[in-house]
Amino acid sequence: MTVKSNSARYLNLLEKRLDLLLSLTNTLAASRQDFVAMDLNGIERGIQEQEQFCTQIRSLDSEITRIQLSCAERSSLRPCPDSISWPGSNDSSPSRDEQIRLTLGRVAEAQAELKRLNDAHQAMLRRSKRTVQVLLNLFDSHAPIYTAPAPQSSSASYEERA
């Protein structure tokens, strides 16, 4: 595979990753609405979608890393396997490198927005957990006061008055 085809493949993978990040962001935002509406089916659907998007992103990331390492090796540059970056190459076109640079910027923006939403979602879940715990404590403290009514006997008769 040539460097030019590597750069085209890399750009394609970045664009797919960007689309998946945006879809994951939308699903996370929608899950907040499901949570507020207490729509358990919607919450479960959202979680499944989020898991699928994360699996797809991880798969893309391994391909992205493989191409990065290959291009860095060919260019005699130090590889950065822990981050998404483009080592560039003398063999790739300047316009393709610019497209990759711009797409990397959009990916970084999408990741930042997703992190912001995820942090807000985590905070909402922590507050909800505290609220549920308070309600459970309240229920437990009042449980002995309210006892279940005694079951009525089936032999009890009722008379109807005319």
Secondary structure, 3 states (H helix, E strand, C coil): CCHHHHHHHHHHHHHHHHHHHHHHHHHHHHHHHHHHCCCHHHHHHHHHHHHHHHHHHHHHHHHHHHHHHHHHHHCCCCCCCCCCCCCCCCCCCHHHHHHHHHHHHHHHHHHHHHHHHHHHHHHHHHHHHHHHHHHHHHHHHHCCCCCCCCCCCCCCCCCCCC
